[in-house]
Amino acid sequence: MSFPLPSTLVLANAHLRLNLAITDGLIAPARLEATDGSVWADEPASVLLDLRSADGTILRAKALRYVSHTATDTALVVETEADFSPPSATHTLHVILRYTLPADAPVLTEQLELIARTPLVLHRAALTWRLRKRSGLSWLPVPFGEGHGTAAPVLLTDSASSKIVNRDGAVIHDATRARSLLVAKTPTDRDPEYVVVDTTARTLGFSGFRPEPAYNDCPRWLASGRYLTSPTRFELVAGPIETAFTAHRAFMDAHGLGLPADYAPPFNYCIYYECKNHWERTQAAALIPVAASLGCTLLYTDQGWETGFGSGLWDEPRLGKCTDFVAEAARAGLD
């Protein structure tokens, strides 16, 4: 006996409500809203799966087909299959979506599990939530943006498209309601995964699952049959946008990634941005008094001092003796 598919799966508590939409047998997170009326996703999430089999077959899917689900008051687990186009008679990929929402906290957690019955290489993948742009919305990466610390939020009313990758998280802020959604990756001791934000002319997309060859040590063989993502955390934070960054710091602290009480790093002056990859001794020497006048205690040479990038050998013919250079910095009060 067959039963009709549900059109919506819901997970909700006193703070947040998650809706997953099922359309023509395909499922995706479609709406995330708060009980205060703020909306953080209002279009079905987009899916991208790009894999290769051992025999060279290319497998691509842009949708997940609903198979079954289990639900409790605080969790929703949905089993799906990658909807390959064209379909494969040999290969299947099960994708399990796991969502948890504690009864008394405005925190939704997402974790994905990929299960392959045959060895597959995972090249590109993404499950990207979608939010239509509207007045009052802006976003910032965590911990900082392009340009080494740009503080201005990216307003979602701007027409220019942008994309940011390789960040621990992102803050989406609704100035109208003085609320933020903090998107953060749970720290693990495995290869890092990142939050990715991209904007189009119409929507903001954010994803905690987007391993790519350029960013995350891919491709990965699913020879073991299983790939489990690190959890992605969606936390509703009240107040100005700065409070979401404080919440991210508290989240990191709770995982043992806070600063020790006696943390007192030196103020360093990095010469790379003036001197670039192959600086000369005279260039660096001119910056030593500049660094000292700013109160720095450490001169940070970054790249450019080696005979070749990664050699670990001081380029003495070009820069003179390393001991002489260190002594010159020390005379100016630098370590």
N, C-alpha and C positions, 0 to 999 in steps of 0.2 A: 504494500500500500504506500503510495506517495503522498506527501503533504505539501501544501503550497509554501513557498519560501516567504519568510517575513520580509517586509519592505524596509524595516528599520530595526536596528539593535541599539539599546540604550543602556548607558551606565551613568548613574547620577548620585550625587550626595547633596548636602545642604549648600555646597559652594559652586560646584561645577556639574555640567551635564554634557556628556559625549553621545553623539548620534553617529552610527555607522549606517550608511545607506546601501541597500541592495537593489540594483537595477539590472534587469535582464540577467540575473544570476551573478552579476559582478558586484563586488563589495569594496567599499573604501570609507575611511573616516570622512565624514561630510560636514559635521557641525560641532563646534566646541563653544559653549557659552557659559556665562556665570549667572548666578541668581541675582546679581546686581544689575543685570541687563547688558553687560558688555559681551561682545562677540569676538571670538579669536580664530575661528575657522568657519567659513560659510559656503564652501564649495567642496565637492568630492576631491579627496587627495589624489594626486597623480602618481602613477606607479611606473617605474622603469627597471627592467631586469635584462641584463645583457650577459649571456653565458656562452661558453664553448664546451663541447664534449670532447672526449679523448679522440674520437674519430674525425674531429674538425668541424662537426656540425655546429652552425650558429643558431642559438636559441635566444629569442627576444620576446619579451612580454611587456605590455603596457597596462595590464589589468590583472586582478586576482579574482578567481572564480570561487564563490562561496561553496563550502562543503558542509560544515556543521559548526555549532558553537555550544559553549557551556557558560552559564552565568551564575554569579552569586551576588550578594548585596554589594560587595566591594571589588569584584573582578569580572572581567569578560575575556574569554578566550575564543578566538575564531580560527577555525582551520580552513585554509584555502588552498587552491592550486594555481600556479602561474598559468595564465591564459596565453600560451605561446601562439604566435602568428608568424608563419603557418603552424598548425598543430603538429606535434611530434608523436609518432607511434612508439618511439623507443624511450624517450626521456620524459620524466615528470619532475616537478619541483613543488614540494609542499611548503607553504609559507604559513606559519602560525603567528597570529597577531595576539599579543597578550597586553591587556590593559588592567591596571589596578587603580582604585580610587578609595582611599580610606574614608571611613564614615565621617570623620571630624576634621579633615584637613583639605585645603584647596590645592591639592597636588595630585596630578594625574601622571602615571608612569606608563611608558610604552616600551615594549621589548619585542623584537621579531626573531623568529627562528626559521631557518631555511633547512629543509631536509631533502637531500637528493638520493634517489634510488640507484643512480649510476654516477660515476665520477664526472664532475662538472667543474669548469673554471668560472669563477665569478669575476667578471671584468668591471661592469658598472652596475650600480643598483641605487634606487632611491624610493622612498615613500615620502612624498612631499605634501604637507598640509597647505591648504590654500585659503587666503583671506582677501576679500575684495577691498581695494583701497577706499578710504573715506576720510573726510576732514577730521583732523585731530589725532590721526595715527602717525607714529614715527617708530623707528627702530634703531638699535645700536648693537654692535657685536660685543661680546664679553671675551676677553677683558678690554680690548681696544680695537680701533678700526684701522683702515688703511691710512697711510701717512704717519704711522708711528704715534698714535695717540690723539687723532682727531676727535674732538669732544662733541661736535654738533651732530644731533640725531639726523638720520635720513628721513625726511618727511615723505610719507606715502602719497601725498598729493603731487609730488614731483613726477614729471613724465619720463625723466631719464631712467633707463634701466641700469641695474647694477647687480653685482653678485659678490658675495663674500664667502670664503671657505676657510677651513682650518682654524676654527675658533672653538673655545670651550663651550660657548653658549651664545645666546642672543636675547635681547630684551625688546619686546614689542610693547609700545606704550600708547595708551588711549588717554590723551590729555583731557578730553571732554568729561570722562568719568574718573580721572585720576587713578587709573588702574594700569598695571603692567602684567604681561605674561612673560615669565622667565623660562626660557628653554635652555636646559643644561644637560650635559652628558655626565652620567655617574662615573667617577674615576675607577679604573681597574688597572691591574698589573699586566694587561695584555696590550696588543697594538692599539694605539689611540683611535678613537672615532670622533668625528667633529659634527658640530651643528652648522648647517649651510643655510644661508638666507639668500634668496634671489627675488628681484622685483621685475615685473613686466609693466606694461602700460596700464594694466587693469588690476593686477593682483600682487600680493606678497606671498612668497612660498617659503616655508621653513621645514627643515628635515633634520632629524637626528640619525638618519640611516642613509648615508650616501658614500660608501666606499668607492674610490676610483683609483685607477693605476697611478695617477700623478700625486695623490694625496695620502693614500692609506695602505701602502705596501701590497697593492693588488697587482696582478690577479691572484686570487686564492683558489686553490683546489678544494673542492668539496668532497675529496676522496673519502674522508671519514664519514661523509653522509650528513654532516651537520655544521651549520654556522649559526652562532647565537650572538646577537648584537649586545652591546652594553646598553643598559637602560637609559632611556631619554626621559627627562623630568620636565613636566609642564607645571609651573607654579604660579598661581594668581597672587599678585602682590598689590596691596593698596598703598596709595600715596604717590608722590612725585617719582619720576623715572629713576632718581638716584637710589631709592629704597630697594629697587630690584637688584642693583649691584651689591648692596649690602646683603640681600638675601642670598645672592650667589656666593659671596664670601663665607657666609654662615654655613652654606651647604658644603663648600669645600673644607671648611674647618671641621665639620662633623665627620668627614672622611679622612681626617688626619693630615690634611694638606694646608693647614694654617701656618702662620709664622710663629716661631718660638718667642717667648716673652723677652728674651735678651737679644732679639734680632737687631743688629746694628751694622748693616752693610756699608761699605765705603761708597762715597759719591764718586762715580767714575765719569771720565770724559772720554767718549769714543771718537777716535780720529778718523774712522772709516768714511764718514759722510763728507768730510773735506778732502781726504787723501785718496780714497777709492782703493782699488785692488793692488796697485803697484806703486806705493808711495815712496818718496825719497826722504833721506835723512833730514834735509833742510826743511821740508814740509812739516814733518812731525815735530822737529825741534821748535819751530815757530809756534806750535800749539801748546807746548809745555807751559809757558807762562800764562797763556790764556786759561788753561785748565786750573792752574794754581790760583789765579785771580778770582775764579768763580767759586772757590772753596772746595774744589774736588781734591780727593786724596789718592785717586787711582787713575792712571792713564791706561785706557783700554785700546789696544791697537787693532783688535778684530782681525780681518783679513789683511793681507798685503805684506807681512813681514817674512813670509816663507820664500824659499827658492821656487816653489810651485805649490799651488793650493793643495793642502793635505800632506805636504812632505814632512812638516814638523822641523824643518831645518831653517835657521835664521840665515837670511841672505846677506852674508857679510860683505861680499864685493859691492853690493848696492847700498848697504846701510851702515857699514862699519861694524866694529865689534859690538856685540850685544851688551857686554859688561859696561862699555863706555856709554851706551845709550841709557842703560838703567841708572848709571851713576849721574848722568845729566838730569834725568827726571827726579832722582832723589835729592839733588841739590836744590831743586825747586819746591821740595816738600811733598813730592808724589811717591807713592809706593810702587 
